[in-house]
Amino acid sequence: MGLVLLNVGIIHRIGPHRFNVKLARALTSEGLVTLRMDLSGQGDSSAPDDALPYDQQAVADLQEAMDHLQRICKIEKFAIVGICSGAYNALAAALADNRVTALWMLDGYAYPTARSVWNRYTWRLREASLRALESWTRKLARRTVRAIRNVTNRSTSQELWDFGRCAPPREVFGRDVQTLVDRGVAVCFVYSGSMRWIFNYPEQLREAFSEFNFVDRAKCEYLPQADHTASTLATQQQLIRSIAAWLHDALASTTTRSNAP
Amino acid sequence: MSRVPHIEAELIRVFSDVSGLPVAEFTSEATFADQGLDSLVLTQASLEIERVFGLKLRFRRMLEDLDTVTRLAALLDRELPADRFAHTPVPVPEPLVVTAAPAAAKMLVREVQGYSFVHQIIQLQIQLMSQQLALLSGNPALVVAPSASIANGGSEPPLIKSPLDKPLGAVPRPIPQSGEAAFADSVQRNMEPPYDTIDRKPPPVCYAGQDATHDRVDFAMPTNATEQAIAAIWIRLLNVAQVGRNDNFFNLGGHSLLALRAVHEIQRITGEKIAVSRMIFESLGQIATSISTHPVKAAPGISILANEVHAESDAASGLSRSLAITPVRFGQPVPSLYGVFHPSGLRNARPHAVLFCNPFGQEAVRIHRFFGVLAHRLARAGVACLRFDYHASGESLGDDCEADLDRWVQDVVAADALLRQNAGVHEVDWVAPRLASALAVRASAQAPQRPRQLVLWEPVVSGARYVDHLLEVHASVVADLPDGGVLTGDEEILGFGVSRRLLEQMRAVVPADYQLARTRRVTLVASHQRATDADEWVAALQRRGVAVQRETLSLDFDWTSEEAFNTALVPTAALNLLEAVLKGDQLE
């Protein structure tokens, strides 16, 4: 298996705080082939004349990266690790290409539940003191009812967004992940504390997508003290250890399936 | 009287200005998310809130605990000094009221005071009426130009500015004593969309050497009506002379606020709303490709704008369209250093090359895109370039904590030698921002061949102050981490491990170090204040016969920021200045 690491936001291929470099070198020391890349138009990569819209081009770029590793290293199965915008692109590439057998995403798409909304409001209460309690008391009923109604309705138009990118409707996302899991892709969702106003307890993914059985087969971690770009060495080390362990399990699982009679 | 309503009004004005949405559409109690404000807009808003209120605020809090105008206002009410937004009467321009306003209006103006939102609307309308009466009476005086919406007779509430703060939008201007014509002129000059009043448009900035259309890598003219229309929009907003289909908005000097405007304009012309993030990641051609141009709704707008951009054939100029960059590994005894070599076009190769020296840590990440764009432009102009990473940084081998300034000085020397060899030149200019300036002056004294020119951009002359600044920024970031974050206890700055030795080396940088620069010319690029701080060592250099050229450049560029949107990724002023300084064959 080979690992592809892609851009996080606008940061070039070294990753935030050189995280991609540190991760790649840690995994390489354990024998995993890794490729860090700049997508078209980012870092040192130029965009081709016939470039597709960004979302589509990112998938094409990742497929080219896999083609390249396949040619030079004779690797046919790939894992993709994506953070933030990288998570979105990684998911899209996994859906588009059967060579992706493992997908790790930090702070990708997230979907609220009634409990996550409740957590959000109660945090506000704990942190805001009695003064806020006055206004909170006046407005809580209205907002909570509205929020819970929105969540329980689970409207297909409900979307979350970041930097202008809209999350797909909940049902679409659920079906996509189910497709990957049914295909045998090892999927790991990780959410940092930076997402806590949207994702804020370990069981949230399971509860948000309870009708899909991928919740029992995909891994989900909530790391409340981690942040979006791994701004501390401790977070970087924690994530690297987590990814290494997960990849080890994913690789073992892939090997088992390959060797099965 | 509580000042909260006024704070709320001011906040609504801020959000209206940065988002382009009418003030009337904002609700104090709905969350920003519910009102359609994304993180891009909120980032801009946080900057504007800092400017207006003096309170630094991370935009993510507006997605979290401060997600409504009401909550924000409550925070500001708690945090601001008591005298800010205190209830004081709004001063009424006496000449306007006394000489022109009828008695009734005069009485009404003096009755309507205070910072209530409604009162201010009424007051502004009365002022407008008074202006009109003043002109009709033939005795104009100093007037406050009305907002575009009122001048147009529109229904939008006007922008409200606190008299205690700098106005964001139209600036009151005196008009000459010539009655109606002057008033009309004033209205016309102020009758711009709110966001246009932020940028006073200077003459278009041409790229240095933009007499040819092929100075930029992979430049290609827009090829269809949609591309031309978008190019016309970008030309206006970016104030550049030309935009190609392979250009990226941010690489041309755009920033998030301009991107917002571009998105609105593109939607107005084409009917398609695109995500703002696409302006960061995509070229003009990519954006145009995805826009479906329905002839009925888009054609008129597109055809008008398309006519403004003359499509020219991409005439062969003798230059290769694509100057491929080459990754290189170098260094002794092990090639542990990584670099990217930009060869010059063969037919126009200049006799000198440019070496880019990175600043430290997060500043190097921040400047990467800028260096890439500048290197491409110089290479297209015939100047070969080399960008590289020091040992234990970027792509080069070594863990963060192995970073060592003494070794980095040697890395600069090695990179210089490599560039001379690869480019086949005898003269090399070094570009060295921030801490790299200190490295460059030391390396210049050790290099077998001195650099022709040292371009020192906002040099770090007091290492102690610099380290304190970095630690302060780091502490601020850590304080904002979820649940206080987790730290290993090792030394680190903004996600990069640092050794005690490195910190000591950095603290040891002093102004006197700069007197040792060995070069023909030092070009000091700095804000006015920083340039003044350099007087002593500049004088010392000049006494040694080193030419010193000073370029004043004041940029709103956050060197340590991780955010994509709060400052221009590739500030045009810096790009054009450095290109001009580095492209010349002869030092003036």
Interface residues (C-beta under 8 A of the other chain):
Chain A: G9 I10 I11 H12 R13 I14 P16 H17 R18 F19 V21 K22 L39 G41 Q42 G43 D44 S46 A47 D49 A51 L52 P53 Y54 Q57 S85 W123 R124 E127 A128 R131 A132 S135 K139 W161 D162 F163 G164 R165 C166 S192 G193 S194 R196 W197 P224 Q225 A226 D227 T229 A230 S231 T232 L233 A234 T235 Q236 Q237 Q238
Chain B: E29 A33 D38 S39 L40 R60 L63 E64 D65 T70 A74 V217 D218 A220 N246 N248 A275 V276 S277 R278 I280 F281 E282 S283 G285 Q286 I287 T289 S290 S322 I325 V340 Q362 V365 H368 R369 G372 S393 G394 E395 D399 D400 V477 V478 L481 P482 D483 G484 G485 V486 L487 T488 D490 E492 L494 G495 F496 G497 E562 A564 F565 L569
